[in-house]
Amino acid sequence: MMPKDMAALINALPLAVMVVGDDDRVRAVNAPLEAMLGQNLLGKHHITALRQPAILDAIMLAREGAMPVTAQYMGREGDRDTTYRVVVAPADGNIVISFEDRTATEYAGQMRRDFVANVSHELRTPLTALLGFIETLGGAARNDDAARDRFLAIMTHEANRMTRLVDDLLSLSRVEDDERVRPRGQVDIGELLESVIKGLEPQAASADMTVTLEQPDQNVMVPGDHGQLVQVFTNLVENAIKYGASGGNVVVSLSPQAMHQRLRGEGVEIVVADQGEGIPAHHIPRLTERFYRVDSHRSRAIGGTGLGLAIVKHIVNRHRGRFSVESKQGQGTRVHVLLPTEPGL
């Protein structure tokens, strides 16, 4: 087969493909391969184009054994690492090298591994504490009333912590399952915010904080899932109470319906602002990652699971909205939620 015919053939393939002749020079490449490795490869020695030892070894083994050989090619595309499964197969004196992009699969696998590791870590600490206290109560502290009461209080705290974690994991799973299903209900967002703030009044009072709501006179309706939106704003206001400055004020503001460029249509903006310490800039892009915490010790001490903002992000995405955080150290934090008011957005 002539190189021209070979090029036409491999250009019909969806995978990136390179053909190396018996003289070890590149005989043909297709468009996906050029997009991955660059142009002007024809006629060059394959070592020039494929510099990774694993691929070069695979080519040598395929020539010697006359059998297909698989390898892995690690690349870089923009600001992300890429992974390809490479099949090197002999074909009538030539070597055909195909690259299957496995980046998304590898990323998903890594996310699963990280998730299991994080859940295991989050559960191990309270379980270890519970087992230790149970053993102590069965032995040295069996007849010590003061120690027993103290240990039982700690055990209750740790058990509640595990319960919150399991509840958040189940909630995150349900939210992810529903993320592509548009909500069909209509929600009075001002009334919902009033209800959320009223429900958190005891928590705000115990933290010596006040929560105020600023909203327009007219009712603002948004297409949404009432229960999920309650979950979003309960989480955001609760975070503002937990991390705001004691004795300060949390302000929840609801804007009138207006055109928003980020939504490409009509919508409303809800802002939850606190007067706390603020968040260092390098943490902000990662706040919605599962189990990511700015201050791990403080978050665990006040009952945080590290999943709240991940849940918020998925719910806002389901509502075709936008979620963002702006903060400066010493100047508090402002969390913005944009929700469309038009069902078609």
C-alpha positions in Angstrom: 0.0 0.0 0.0 1.3 3.4 -1.0 1.7 6.1 1.7 -1.0 8.2 0.1 -3.5 5.3 0.2 -2.4 4.5 3.8 -3.0 8.1 4.9 -6.5 8.1 3.4 -7.3 4.8 5.2 -6.1 5.9 8.7 -7.7 9.3 8.3 -11.1 7.5 8.4 -10.3 6.2 11.8 -11.4 8.0 15.0 -8.2 7.1 17.0 -4.9 8.8 16.6 -2.8 6.5 14.3 0.8 6.5 13.1 2.3 4.0 10.7 6.1 3.3 10.9 7.8 1.6 8.0 10.4 -1.1 8.0 13.1 1.6 7.9 11.8 3.0 11.3 10.6 6.2 9.7 7.1 7.6 9.9 5.1 6.7 6.7 1.7 8.0 7.6 -0.2 9.8 10.3 -3.9 11.0 10.6 -5.3 14.3 11.8 -6.0 13.2 15.4 -2.3 12.1 15.7 -1.1 15.4 14.3 -3.3 17.2 16.8 -1.7 15.2 19.6 2.0 15.1 18.5 2.3 18.0 16.0 2.8 18.2 12.3 5.7 17.6 9.9 6.3 14.0 11.2 6.3 12.2 7.9 9.8 10.8 7.0 11.2 11.4 10.4 12.6 8.5 12.6 9.9 7.3 15.0 12.2 8.0 17.9 12.0 11.7 17.1 8.2 11.7 17.2 7.8 9.1 20.1 10.3 9.9 22.8 8.8 7.9 25.6 10.8 4.7 26.4 7.6 2.6 27.0 6.4 3.2 23.4 9.9 2.7 21.9 10.2 -0.6 23.7 6.7 -1.7 22.5 7.7 -1.0 18.9 10.8 -3.1 19.3 8.9 -6.0 20.9 6.2 -5.9 18.2 8.9 -6.2 15.5 10.6 -9.0 17.2 7.5 -11.0 18.3 5.3 -10.2 15.3 2.5 -9.7 17.9 0.5 -6.7 19.1 2.0 -5.0 22.2 0.1 -2.5 24.5 1.7 0.4 26.4 0.8 3.6 28.0 1.6 7.1 26.7 1.5 10.1 29.1 1.0 13.5 27.5 0.1 17.0 28.3 -2.8 19.1 26.9 -3.0 22.6 28.1 -3.0 22.5 31.9 -4.0 18.9 32.3 -2.2 15.6 32.1 -3.4 13.1 29.5 -3.2 9.3 29.4 -3.4 7.1 26.2 -3.6 3.4 25.8 -1.3 2.5 22.9 -1.6 -0.6 20.8 1.5 -1.3 18.7 0.8 -3.9 16.0 2.9 -5.3 13.1 1.2 -5.1 9.7 3.0 -6.4 6.5 6.4 -5.0 7.5 5.0 -1.8 8.9 4.2 -1.0 12.5 0.7 0.5 13.2 0.5 2.5 16.4 -2.9 3.6 17.7 -3.6 5.9 20.6 -6.8 5.6 22.6 -7.5 8.5 24.9 -8.1 7.1 28.4 -7.8 10.4 30.2 -11.4 10.7 31.3 -11.5 7.1 32.5 -8.2 7.5 34.4 -9.5 10.7 36.0 -12.8 9.0 37.0 -10.8 6.1 38.5 -8.6 8.4 40.5 -11.7 10.3 41.7 -13.2 7.0 43.0 -9.9 6.1 44.7 -9.6 9.5 46.3 -13.3 9.3 47.4 -12.9 5.9 49.1 -9.7 7.1 50.8 -11.4 10.3 52.0 -14.5 8.5 53.3 -12.3 5.9 55.1 -10.2 8.7 56.7 -13.3 10.6 57.8 -14.8 7.5 59.4 -11.7 6.1 60.9 -11.2 8.9 63.5 -14.6 8.8 65.1 -14.7 5.0 65.0 -11.3 4.8 66.7 -12.5 7.2 69.3 -15.7 5.2 69.9 -13.9 1.9 70.2 -11.4 3.4 72.6 -14.0 4.9 74.9 -16.1 1.7 74.8 -13.0 -0.3 75.9 -12.3 2.2 78.7 -15.9 2.2 79.9 -15.8 -1.6 80.1 -12.6 -1.5 82.1 -10.9 1.3 84.1 -13.8 3.8 84.0 -16.5 1.2 84.7 -17.3 2.7 88.1 -16.1 6.3 87.5 -19.3 8.3 87.1 -17.6 11.5 86.0 -15.4 9.8 83.4 -18.4 7.8 82.1 -20.5 10.9 81.6 -17.6 12.7 79.9 -16.9 9.8 77.6 -20.6 9.3 76.7 -20.8 12.9 75.7 -17.8 12.6 73.4 -19.2 9.3 72.0 -22.5 11.0 71.2 -20.6 13.8 69.4 -18.5 11.4 67.3 -21.6 9.3 66.5 -23.5 12.4 65.4 -20.5 13.3 63.3 -20.6 9.9 61.5 -24.4 10.3 61.0 -23.9 13.8 59.4 -21.2 12.3 57.1 -23.4 9.4 56.0 -26.4 11.8 55.5 -24.2 14.1 53.3 -22.9 11.2 51.3 -26.4 10.0 50.6 -27.5 13.5 49.8 -24.6 14.0 47.4 -25.4 10.7 45.7 -29.0 11.7 45.2 -28.1 15.2 43.9 -25.6 13.7 41.4 -28.3 11.3 40.1 -30.8 14.1 39.6 -28.3 16.7 38.2 -29.4 16.3 34.6 -33.2 16.3 35.4 -34.6 19.8 35.4 -36.8 20.7 38.4 -40.4 21.3 37.5 -41.7 23.1 40.6 -42.1 26.9 41.2 -40.5 28.3 44.3 -41.0 31.7 46.0 -37.3 32.3 46.7 -37.9 35.2 49.2 -40.3 33.1 51.3 -37.8 30.2 51.2 -35.0 32.4 52.4 -37.2 33.8 55.3 -38.0 30.2 56.3 -34.3 29.1 56.2 -33.2 32.1 58.3 -36.0 31.5 60.9 -34.9 27.9 61.2 -31.3 28.9 61.9 -32.2 31.6 64.5 -31.2 29.3 67.5 -27.8 28.6 66.0 -27.2 32.2 65.2 -28.2 33.2 68.8 -25.8 30.7 70.3 -23.0 32.1 68.2 -24.0 35.7 69.2 -24.8 36.6 65.6 -27.7 38.1 63.7 -28.9 37.1 60.2 -30.8 39.7 58.2 -32.6 39.4 54.9 -32.7 42.1 52.3 -35.2 41.5 49.5 -37.4 43.3 47.0 -41.1 44.1 47.8 -42.5 41.9 45.0 -42.4 38.1 45.1 -39.7 36.4 43.1 -40.5 33.0 41.7 -37.9 30.6 40.3 -38.3 27.2 38.7 -36.8 24.8 41.2 -36.9 21.9 43.7 -38.0 23.4 47.0 -36.3 20.9 49.2 -33.0 21.1 47.4 -33.0 24.9 47.4 -33.6 24.8 51.2 -30.6 22.6 51.4 -28.5 25.1 49.4 -29.3 28.1 51.5 -29.4 26.3 54.8 -25.8 25.2 54.1 -24.6 28.7 53.0 -26.2 30.6 55.9 -25.1 27.9 58.4 -21.5 28.3 57.0 -21.7 32.0 57.4 -22.8 31.7 61.0 -20.1 29.1 61.8 -17.2 31.0 60.2 -18.4 34.6 60.6 -17.1 36.8 63.4 -18.8 36.3 66.7 -21.1 39.2 67.5 -21.3 40.1 63.8 -24.0 40.1 61.2 -24.7 37.8 58.3 -26.6 39.5 55.4 -28.6 37.5 52.9 -29.6 39.7 50.0 -32.0 38.8 47.2 -31.9 41.0 44.1 -34.9 41.8 41.9 -35.4 39.8 38.7 -33.0 41.2 36.0 -31.0 40.2 32.9 -27.8 38.4 33.9 -25.1 37.9 31.2 -23.8 34.7 33.0 -27.3 33.1 32.7 -27.9 34.6 29.2 -31.3 35.5 30.4 -33.5 36.7 33.3 -32.6 35.6 36.8 -32.1 36.6 40.4 -29.0 36.7 42.5 -28.8 35.7 46.1 -25.7 36.8 48.1 -24.8 35.4 51.6 -22.2 37.7 53.2 -20.4 37.3 56.5 -17.9 39.4 58.4 -15.5 36.5 59.2 -11.8 36.1 58.7 -12.1 35.5 55.0 -10.6 32.8 52.8 -7.1 32.9 51.3 -7.3 33.3 47.5 -5.6 30.0 46.7 -8.3 28.0 48.5 -11.3 29.5 46.7 -11.1 27.4 43.4 -11.1 24.2 45.5 -13.9 24.9 47.9 -16.5 22.8 46.1 -14.2 19.7 46.0 -15.4 16.8 48.1 -13.8 16.8 51.5 -11.8 19.9 50.8 -11.4 22.1 53.9 -9.7 25.4 54.4 -9.1 24.6 58.1 -9.5 20.9 58.6 -9.2 21.0 62.4 -11.7 23.9 62.9 -14.2 22.4 60.3 -14.3 19.0 62.1 -14.5 20.7 65.5 -17.7 22.5 64.5 -19.2 19.5 62.8 -18.3 20.0 59.1 -18.1 17.1 56.8 -16.3 18.7 53.9 -19.2 17.9 51.5 -21.6 20.8 51.9 -20.3 23.0 49.1 -20.0 20.0 46.8 -23.7 19.4 47.3 -24.5 23.1 46.8 -22.6 23.1 43.5 -24.4 20.1 42.1 -27.8 21.5 43.2 -27.1 24.9 41.6 -26.0 23.1 38.4 -29.2 21.2 38.3 -31.1 24.4 38.5 -29.0 25.8 35.6 -27.6 28.4 37.9 -24.2 29.8 38.7 -22.3 29.6 42.0 -19.2 31.6 43.0 -17.3 32.7 46.1 -15.4 35.9 46.6 -13.4 36.6 49.7 -10.5 38.5 51.1 -8.7 37.8 54.3 -9.9 40.1 57.1 -12.9 41.3 55.0 -15.3 38.4 55.2 -16.8 36.2 52.5 -19.5 36.7 49.9 -21.2 33.7 48.3 -23.2 34.3 45.1 -25.9 32.1 43.7 -27.5 33.0 40.4 -30.8 31.3 39.6 -32.7 31.6 36.3 -36.4 32.7 36.5 -37.2 31.4 33.0 -37.9 27.6 32.8 -36.2 27.2 29.5 -32.7 28.4 30.6 
